[in-house]
Amino acid sequence: MNSRDNRIIRVSPATVIIFSVAFSPLLFVGLLCIFKTGQPWTAVFLCALYAAAIYAICSPTVFLTDTTLRYRNLLKSRSVDLSTVIKASVTARPAPTLELRSTSSRHPFTFIIKPFSKKGVTCIMQHIRATSPRAHFDKISEDLSHADFASVTREAISIQNLIRIALTVGGASLAAALLRALYHH
């Protein structure tokens, strides 16, 4: 791969639309605060929270260069030298996550691949395959490198993963209820 082939993989437009709609109540309530209640600071806070949430969800970006994969999100930027990668695997915990093990680090290089388009994920996996020809790919990673998403979908909807999602949602709901109870006392 030469420098002209460097690629930037951004969050898919579908992800942007889905989360824009999902967080739209913040914007709607913020606008209501402006026009109905006359509470400008609440409105500014809610509208800013909407914009920040969308920006945070849409910020992940993968940069593919000659032998490097760099992942950047709102809070941090990390990179891995793909020539040192010995294993690529994908697990759902609860979102599909790429895990790269390399000889240069004791800790795996991980990031969630769900916000990226299928074409983007396939491009990432093919780049890893081309740059790390001796790396072992698990079944899901291998399938993704051939644009086959059936195995990652099965993994994401497995019973174990659905239990993780339920526990996450339940825990978040309990935490929100506790915060609300503490706030109102």
Sequence and secondary structure as in RCSB ss.txt:
>XXXX:A:sequence
MNSRDNRIIRVSPATVIIFSVAFSPLLFVGLLCIFKTGQPWTAVFLCALYAAAIYAICSPTVFLTDTTLRYRNLL
KSRSVDLSTVIKASVTARPAPTLELRSTSSRHPFTFIIKPFSKKGVTCIMQHIRATSPRAHFDKISEDLSHADFA
SVTREAISIQNLIRIALTVGGASLAAALLRALYHH
>XXXX:A:secstr
  GGG EEEEB HHHHHHHHHHTHHHHHHHHHIIIII  HHHHHHHHHHHHHHHHHHH  EEEE SSEEEEE SS
 EEEEEGGGEEEEEEEESSSEEEEEEETT SS EEEE TTB HHHHHHHHHHHHHH TT EE HHHHHHHTT  H
HHHHHHTSHHHHHHHHHHHHHHHHHHHHHHHHHT 
